[in-house]
């Protein structure tokens, strides 16, 4: 009987396997979501915008 795992060990291992499978499924869903909604690539150049009077507007946090 030394080679037979106890019921508690089997239960822990089954829980571990289920957790691993759930994690893999979440990872696959994230990867699928990234493929469907890729992040827009940003160029290194800043784009100057002008207001109605023709004056350049300042940059904000998201411009960098």
N, C-alpha and C positions, 0 to 999 in steps of 0.2 A: 504494500500500500504506500510505500515511500514515494512512488512516482506519480501518485494521484493528487492533484491540487484539491484543496478544501473548497467547500461551497463559497466561502467568503472570498477566497482568492479568485475563483471563477467570476464571481459577481464584480469584483474590482476590475478585473481584466476586461470584462464585457463593457463596463462603464467607460473604461479608458478607450476602448475601440470605438464606442459610440461617439465619444467626445472628439476623437480624431476624425471620424467621418463627418461630423457636423462642421468641424473647422475647415476641412477640405471643401465641403459644399459652400460655405461662406466665402472662401477664397475664390472658388470658381465663379460665384455670382459677382464678386467684386471685379474680377478680371473681365467678365462678360460686360459689365456696366462700363468699364473703362474703354473697352473696344467700341461700344456704341456711342459714347460721349467723350471723345478724346479731348484733351485740353488743347486750346488753341495755342499755337506756338507764337512766342513773342519775339519780335526783332529787338536788337539791342539799341535801336535808335528811338529817341523820344519824338513824338509828333506834337508840334506846336499848334495849338488851336487859337482862334481869334474870336473876339466877341463881335457884337453888331457894329461897333465903332471902329473896328479894324485893329484894336489893341490886342496884343498877345495876352492870353490868360495864363495864370500860374499853373504849375504842376501840382498834383496831389499825390498821396501815398501810393495809389494804384498805378501811377504812371511809371514807377521805377521797378 
